[in-house]
Amino acid sequence: MKFEIRGKNIELTDALKDYTTKRLSKLEKYIEDVKEAQVALSVGAEGHKVEVTIPLNGIILRGEDCTDDMYSSIDLVVEKLEKQIEKYKTRLYRNNRGAGLKKALREEAIKELDKGSAAEKFNIVRTKRFALKPMDEEEAIMQMNLLGHNFFVFFNSGTEEVNVVYKRKDKGYGLIEPEFD
């Protein structure tokens, strides 16, 4: 597994990188075919924060934690990710009677296509359609705030793609851009 470790308001020492790599490598025994993990270490007013994102066969494992010590934050995030993996693997195991994770994911995706629409399975009670007006990120954030929503889908005039802006827990904003494999 390749680790993309970046820091914000913190010097990434070799010891910190090695510890992060060592702890996250522990996850490889639970999951197969993981190509990369994105790790963000930051220090702020709330403490030492660790965010880990692992794209895995169509799902995304994500964990974040914040404590007074960077090393304990890393440990807690690894524990959260282990719990997510175990929960997911247990569900797949029950549904597929012990098949491998990759095979189980493929079979589950095929079953979902065969079962019918997502609206039937997840009880979607309302569908909205709206015209996508080309705008930049600032205008999209302004529109989202005017509507009083937590997210806003828009056509980005700069990239000519559909993007999503959203409110983050830390009172900032996030931007989701599509990436096609």
C-alpha positions as CSV (number, residue, x, y, z in Angstrom):
1,M,0.0,0.0,0.0
2,K,1.3,3.4,-0.9
3,F,0.8,6.2,1.6
4,E,0.3,9.8,0.7
5,I,1.1,11.6,4.0
6,R,0.7,15.4,4.1
7,G,0.9,17.8,7.0
8,K,-0.7,21.1,7.9
9,N,0.9,23.3,10.6
10,I,3.2,20.4,11.5
11,E,6.6,19.3,10.5
12,L,6.4,15.8,9.1
13,T,9.4,14.1,10.7
14,D,10.7,10.7,9.6
15,A,9.6,9.2,13.0
16,L,6.0,10.5,12.5
17,K,5.9,9.2,8.9
18,D,7.3,5.8,9.9
19,Y,4.8,5.5,12.8
20,T,1.9,6.4,10.5
21,T,3.0,4.0,7.9
22,K,3.6,1.2,10.4
23,R,0.2,1.6,12.1
24,L,-1.7,1.9,8.8
25,S,0.2,-1.0,7.2
26,K,-1.5,-3.1,9.9
27,L,-4.8,-2.7,7.9
28,E,-3.3,-4.6,4.9
29,K,-4.0,-7.9,6.7
30,Y,-7.7,-7.1,6.6
31,I,-8.1,-5.8,3.1
32,E,-6.6,-6.8,-0.3
33,D,-5.9,-4.8,-3.4
34,V,-5.4,-1.5,-1.6
35,K,-3.4,0.8,-3.8
36,E,-3.1,3.9,-1.7
37,A,-4.1,5.7,1.5
38,Q,-4.3,9.4,1.9
39,V,-3.3,10.7,5.3
40,A,-3.7,14.3,6.5
41,L,-2.0,15.3,9.8
42,S,-2.7,18.7,11.1
43,V,-2.4,20.7,14.3
44,G,-4.9,23.4,15.2
45,A,-6.8,24.9,18.0
46,E,-8.8,21.7,18.5
47,G,-5.6,19.6,18.8
48,H,-3.7,17.0,16.7
49,K,-6.0,15.8,14.0
50,V,-5.5,12.8,11.7
51,E,-7.7,12.1,8.7
52,V,-7.3,8.9,6.6
53,T,-9.1,8.1,3.4
54,I,-8.7,4.7,1.7
55,P,-10.5,4.1,-1.7
56,L,-11.4,0.4,-1.9
57,N,-13.2,-1.3,-4.7
58,G,-16.0,1.3,-5.1
59,I,-16.3,2.1,-1.4
60,I,-14.3,4.6,0.7
61,L,-13.0,3.9,4.1
62,R,-12.6,7.1,6.1
63,G,-11.5,7.8,9.6
64,E,-10.6,10.9,11.5
65,D,-9.8,11.7,15.1
66,C,-8.4,14.6,17.1
67,T,-6.6,14.4,20.5
68,D,-3.9,16.2,22.3
69,D,-1.2,13.8,21.0
70,M,-0.6,13.1,17.3
71,Y,0.5,9.5,18.0
72,S,-2.7,8.7,19.9
73,S,-4.8,10.3,17.2
74,I,-3.1,7.9,14.7
75,D,-3.9,4.9,16.9
76,L,-7.5,5.9,17.3
77,V,-8.0,6.4,13.6
78,V,-6.5,3.0,12.9
79,E,-8.9,1.5,15.5
80,K,-11.9,3.2,13.8
81,L,-10.8,1.9,10.4
82,E,-10.3,-1.6,11.7
83,K,-13.9,-1.5,13.1
84,Q,-15.2,-0.2,9.8
85,I,-13.4,-3.0,7.9
86,E,-14.6,-5.7,10.3
87,K,-18.2,-4.4,10.1
88,Y,-18.1,-4.4,6.3
89,K,-16.4,-7.7,5.9
90,T,-18.8,-9.4,8.4
91,R,-21.7,-8.1,6.4
92,L,-20.1,-9.3,3.1
93,Y,-19.2,-12.6,4.7
94,R,-22.8,-13.3,5.8
95,N,-24.2,-12.3,2.5
96,N,-21.6,-14.3,0.4
97,R,-20.8,-17.2,2.7
98,G,-17.1,-16.6,3.0
99,A,-16.1,-15.4,-0.5
100,G,-13.1,-13.1,-0.8
101,L,-13.7,-9.4,-0.4
102,K,-13.0,-8.5,-4.1
103,K,-15.2,-11.3,-5.3
104,A,-17.9,-10.5,-2.8
105,L,-17.9,-6.8,-3.8
106,R,-18.2,-7.7,-7.4
107,E,-21.1,-10.1,-6.7
108,E,-22.8,-7.6,-4.4
109,A,-22.7,-5.0,-7.2
110,I,-24.2,-7.4,-9.7
111,K,-26.9,-8.3,-7.2
112,E,-27.7,-4.6,-6.7
113,L,-28.1,-4.2,-10.4
114,D,-30.4,-7.2,-10.6
115,K,-32.5,-6.3,-7.6
116,G,-33.9,-3.1,-9.0
117,S,-33.4,0.5,-8.5
118,A,-31.8,2.2,-5.5
119,A,-35.1,4.0,-4.9
120,E,-36.7,0.7,-4.1
121,K,-33.9,-0.6,-1.9
122,F,-33.1,2.5,0.1
123,N,-36.6,3.9,0.2
124,I,-36.0,7.1,-1.7
125,V,-39.1,9.1,-1.0
126,R,-38.4,12.2,-3.2
127,T,-36.5,13.0,-6.3
128,K,-35.6,16.5,-7.3
129,R,-34.6,17.7,-10.8
130,F,-33.1,21.1,-11.4
131,A,-31.2,22.9,-14.1
132,L,-27.4,23.2,-13.6
133,K,-26.4,26.8,-14.0
134,P,-22.7,27.4,-14.7
135,M,-21.1,29.2,-11.8
136,D,-17.9,29.3,-9.8
137,E,-17.3,27.9,-6.3
138,E,-17.9,31.2,-4.5
139,E,-21.3,31.6,-6.2
140,A,-22.2,28.0,-5.4
141,I,-21.4,28.6,-1.7
142,M,-23.4,31.7,-1.7
143,Q,-26.4,29.9,-3.3
144,M,-26.1,27.1,-0.7
145,N,-26.1,29.5,2.1
146,L,-29.1,31.4,0.7
147,L,-31.0,28.2,0.4
148,G,-30.0,27.1,3.9
149,H,-28.7,23.7,2.8
150,N,-25.6,21.8,3.8
151,F,-24.5,21.0,0.3
152,F,-25.1,22.4,-3.2
153,V,-24.7,20.7,-6.6
154,F,-23.5,22.9,-9.5
155,F,-21.9,23.0,-12.9
156,N,-18.4,24.5,-12.4
157,S,-17.8,27.1,-15.1
158,G,-14.0,26.8,-14.6
159,T,-13.7,23.0,-14.9
160,E,-16.9,22.4,-16.9
161,E,-17.8,19.5,-14.6
162,V,-20.5,18.9,-12.1
163,N,-19.2,19.6,-8.6
164,V,-20.6,19.7,-5.0
165,V,-19.8,22.2,-2.3
166,Y,-20.6,21.4,1.3
167,K,-20.3,22.7,4.8
168,R,-17.7,21.1,7.0
169,K,-17.9,20.5,10.7
170,D,-14.9,22.9,11.2
171,K,-17.1,25.7,9.8
172,G,-15.2,25.7,6.5
173,Y,-16.4,24.5,3.1
174,G,-15.5,21.5,1.0
175,L,-15.5,21.0,-2.7
176,I,-16.1,17.6,-4.3
177,E,-14.8,17.2,-7.9
178,P,-15.4,14.0,-9.9
179,E,-12.5,11.8,-10.8
180,F,-13.0,9.1,-13.4
181,D,-10.8,6.0,-13.5
